Amino acid sequence: MAKIENIHDNFFKKIFENKENVRSFLKISLPKPVLNNIDLKNIEIDPTGYVSEDMKGYFSDIVIRSKIKSSEKKGHQGKGKGKKGKMPADIYILFEHKSYQDKRIYFQLLRYMYLMIEKDMREGKEPRVVIPLVFYHGKVKWRLKDEFTSVFNVDDEIKRYLLNYRYILFDTNEWDFEEEGNEELRKNIYLLSSLLLMKGAFDNDMEAVKRVFDLWKKIGYIKDEEQLIFFFRYIMWTKDIEYKKLEEIIKEKKIPGGEKMPSLAKRLYEEGKMEGIQEGIEKGIEKGIEKGIYEDKKKVAKNMLMMGMDIAVIVKATGLSEKEVKEIRKEIKKN
């Protein structure tokens, strides 16, 4: 089974590897002034990860490459209206892994901006526009301020002279798909289902799952078996639900055309049990090997002690601690 800290990360990346999902998401997450200037028709998804090694346990990221409207400065002495064009723009989406907020998020966003500006300057290009967006779906309310200077405990008059930027926040706790402006999102049942499941991922009940099933009944369910497996796996991982309970909910909702869903869920449940058994076996073997190595070291230490060798030499030769070697010496004396 996947490690719990990777479950949400993998789910998030799978959703945003699809351009249509990305377009739909940007339409509900970007402020209108930004959205109106971004070329959503022409986007590319950068599969490269830019999160620094020391922060990968907390964040993951996705880069959306596009163009943004630009305007040249007015002509000499302010004459002329200036020409409009397009310039490169990255929408850098940072996904918060944990259920609490980490101030290092400010520095990861800054790191990406710096890396891209440095790259452009090195290649003799004008620096691109980088729009930072934080995707959060943790348990508690988001409390980090959206300005970088908030990390400095100084007066506002001093902050005026410091490097600063603001990020856009998409918080699933605050998001309601039924609000006005989400009409288009309802056409993308795949993305809508994903966001709803992430929104309720840390709840102890099954309300988010039932809501998704209600949507499938009303709008139409995911008929692609691979996509269904994708959703069922996430539900089983995050809800730790018994198959029979999930089957009961599926049958209760009476989703049209969803007759195969219970058997598919059962198959995944059985596979999950087998994976768990296999993982247990692997861990047992690993512990057994460790135990065997330790016993071999004890035998070597015992032989060395019986040969009258110094404890410090034995410690260095076997890797055992001085305390462990002394314990072995006590056993020899007893026998």
ChimeraX attribute file (.defattr): number of C-alpha atoms within 10 A of each C-alpha:
attribute: neighborCount
match mode: 1-to-1
recipient: residues
	/A:1	14
	/A:2	10
	/A:3	8
	/A:4	10
	/A:5	12
	/A:6	13
	/A:7	16
	/A:8	21
	/A:9	18
	/A:10	13
	/A:11	16
	/A:12	20
	/A:13	15
	/A:14	11
	/A:15	16
	/A:16	18
	/A:17	15
	/A:18	13
	/A:19	17
	/A:20	16
	/A:21	17
	/A:22	18
	/A:23	17
	/A:24	19
	/A:25	20
	/A:26	18
	/A:27	18
	/A:28	18
	/A:29	17
	/A:30	18
	/A:31	11
	/A:32	11
	/A:33	8
	/A:34	13
	/A:35	15
	/A:36	13
	/A:37	13
	/A:38	23
	/A:39	16
	/A:40	21
	/A:41	11
	/A:42	11
	/A:43	18
	/A:44	16
	/A:45	17
	/A:46	15
	/A:47	12
	/A:48	9
	/A:49	11
	/A:50	19
	/A:51	19
	/A:52	13
	/A:53	7
	/A:54	8
	/A:55	13
	/A:56	13
	/A:57	14
	/A:58	19
	/A:59	21
	/A:60	22
	/A:61	24
	/A:62	23
	/A:63	22
	/A:64	22
	/A:65	18
	/A:66	20
	/A:67	21
	/A:68	19
	/A:69	15
	/A:70	13
	/A:71	12
	/A:72	10
	/A:73	13
	/A:74	12
	/A:75	11
	/A:76	7
	/A:77	6
	/A:78	9
	/A:79	9
	/A:80	10
	/A:81	11
	/A:82	12
	/A:83	11
	/A:84	11
	/A:85	11
	/A:86	14
	/A:87	16
	/A:88	17
	/A:89	20
	/A:90	24
	/A:91	20
	/A:92	22
	/A:93	21
	/A:94	22
	/A:95	22
	/A:96	22
	/A:97	23
	/A:98	17
	/A:99	15
	/A:100	15
	/A:101	17
	/A:102	13
	/A:103	12
	/A:104	13
	/A:105	19
	/A:106	22
	/A:107	13
	/A:108	18
	/A:109	25
	/A:110	16
	/A:111	14
	/A:112	18
	/A:113	20
	/A:114	14
	/A:115	11
	/A:116	16
	/A:117	17
	/A:118	14
	/A:119	14
	/A:120	14
	/A:121	12
	/A:122	11
	/A:123	10
	/A:124	9
	/A:125	11
	/A:126	12
	/A:127	19
	/A:128	18
	/A:129	17
	/A:130	21
	/A:131	20
	/A:132	21
	/A:133	22
	/A:134	22
	/A:135	20
	/A:136	25
	/A:137	28
	/A:138	21
	/A:139	16
	/A:140	12
	/A:141	15
	/A:142	17
	/A:143	8
	/A:144	14
	/A:145	14
	/A:146	14
	/A:147	13
	/A:148	21
	/A:149	20
	/A:150	15
	/A:151	13
	/A:152	11
	/A:153	9
	/A:154	10
	/A:155	8
	/A:156	12
	/A:157	8
	/A:158	11
	/A:159	15
	/A:160	10
	/A:161	9
	/A:162	12
	/A:163	8
	/A:164	12
	/A:165	14
	/A:166	15
	/A:167	17
	/A:168	16
	/A:169	18
	/A:170	20
	/A:171	16
	/A:172	20
	/A:173	16
	/A:174	12
	/A:175	15
	/A:176	11
	/A:177	16
	/A:178	10
	/A:179	8
	/A:180	7
	/A:181	10
	/A:182	16
	/A:183	12
	/A:184	11
	/A:185	19
	/A:186	16
	/A:187	12
	/A:188	15
	/A:189	18
	/A:190	18
	/A:191	20
	/A:192	19
	/A:193	22
	/A:194	17
	/A:195	21
	/A:196	18
	/A:197	25
	/A:198	22
	/A:199	21
	/A:200	22
	/A:201	22
	/A:202	16
	/A:203	14
	/A:204	10
	/A:205	12
	/A:206	17
	/A:207	12
	/A:208	20
	/A:209	22
	/A:210	17
	/A:211	16
	/A:212	19
	/A:213	21
	/A:214	17
	/A:215	17
	/A:216	21
	/A:217	16
	/A:218	11
	/A:219	13
	/A:220	15
	/A:221	20
	/A:222	16
	/A:223	13
	/A:224	9
	/A:225	12
	/A:226	10
	/A:227	12
	/A:228	17
	/A:229	17
	/A:230	14
	/A:231	20
	/A:232	20
	/A:233	18
	/A:234	20
	/A:235	19
	/A:236	17
	/A:237	18
	/A:238	19
	/A:239	18
	/A:240	10
	/A:241	14
	/A:242	11
	/A:243	17
	/A:244	13
	/A:245	10
	/A:246	22
	/A:247	16
	/A:248	11
	/A:249	15
	/A:250	20
	/A:251	13
	/A:252	11
	/A:253	15
	/A:254	14
	/A:255	18
	/A:256	11
	/A:257	11
	/A:258	17
	/A:259	12
	/A:260	10
	/A:261	19
	/A:262	18
	/A:263	12
	/A:264	15
	/A:265	22
	/A:266	17
	/A:267	13
	/A:268	17
	/A:269	20
	/A:270	12
	/A:271	13
	/A:272	16
	/A:273	12
	/A:274	13
	/A:275	14
	/A:276	14
	/A:277	13
	/A:278	13
	/A:279	13
	/A:280	12
	/A:281	12
	/A:282	12
	/A:283	12
	/A:284	12
	/A:285	12
	/A:286	12
	/A:287	12
	/A:288	12
	/A:289	12
	/A:290	11
	/A:291	12
	/A:292	12
	/A:293	11
	/A:294	14
	/A:295	12
	/A:296	12
	/A:297	17
	/A:298	17
	/A:299	13
	/A:300	14
	/A:301	26
	/A:302	18
	/A:303	12
	/A:304	17
	/A:305	18
	/A:306	11
	/A:307	9
	/A:308	9
	/A:309	12
	/A:310	10
	/A:311	18
	/A:312	11
	/A:313	12
	/A:314	21
	/A:315	17
	/A:316	11
	/A:317	13
	/A:318	17
	/A:319	13
	/A:320	15
	/A:321	14
	/A:322	14
	/A:323	11
	/A:324	14
	/A:325	22
	/A:326	15
	/A:327	11
	/A:328	16
	/A:329	16
	/A:330	11
	/A:331	11
	/A:332	12
	/A:333	7
	/A:334	7
	/A:335	5
